[in-house]
Amino acid sequence: MISLNLSFPTIMNQLLNGFALGTLLVLMAIGLTIILGLMRVINFTHGVIYALGAYSVVTLFNYTGFWPCLIIGPIVLGLFGMGLEATLIRPLYKRDPLHTMLLTFGLALMIEDLIRMIWGDAAYPMSAPDALSGIIDLKLFIFSKYRLFIILFSAGLLTALWFFFQKTAMGKTILAGTFDREMVVALGIPINLLFTITFGIGSALAALAGVLNAPIQGVYPPMGTTIIMSCFVVVIIGGMGSFWGAVIGGLLVGVVVSFSVEVFSAMSDVIVFILMAVVLLVRPRGIAGIEGLLE
């Protein structure tokens, strides 16, 4: 059923809902694009680390409340990602990239089954913290306090990430390695340590997205599998190796999905792939991608 009878409050609500979803996709996509661009690893464990971030809220909420989970979950899972890279992924760097893809895919399946063993198959509904529950009157329309918090919090975090990549030595090195890994090695920078740190940063961002999304969609075992394909779509639409490409792609996908749910819900699951196809037909390297980056 297609509905085109959209009032101004409905349009604004769906737009902001799209921004809330989009910012979570951006956090995931930035981690994916720097890992793929620098390390040439197609990282399917990104989705289950996102899920583990959400389950950290389930585990810690009764003891710490919601706010400490924003720090504890990403730190613990960032360290987990670093350990994963150092022990299992690093030995495969000299092999065909297909090997690391298969490894991370298998690890994702194993970790999802482990989640089921520990927390069970049932979904856990989570509520927003008391300070952010309910709605806020924005004069022309009303909107969820928690989703507005996600938009503002993510905007601040993305600004900090941009500063890190553009203004700090480590961030510049990661970006330089994304564009020319051989030059980074030639300059004597310890590439293995850089890989580990990059994987940890990507894992922490995925976990943070999971923590933030827990009060919106609840927590359930296959949630990582549900989101990972959308994240790869965001990376492809935005363009490999581009910070702002990930931002633009994530927000675009979020808004398109949000309006498709309202206008034609039957298309909401496939609309992102249609969008990806359109973008690739017009611009094969994505909106802001670097041509030939992975060649």
RAPE-V697298 format. One record per helix or strand of 3 or more residues. SS is the DSSP state (H for helix, E for strand). FROM is the first residue (numbers start at 1). TO is the last residue. Records with the same first field share a line. If there is no record, write none. Layout:
SS=FROM-TO + FROM-TO
//
This chain:
H=8-39 + 45-64 + 69-92 + 97-119 + 130-132 + 145-167 + 169-179 + 181-186 + 191-217 + 223-238 + 243-263 + 265-267 + 271-282
E=135-137 + 142-144
//
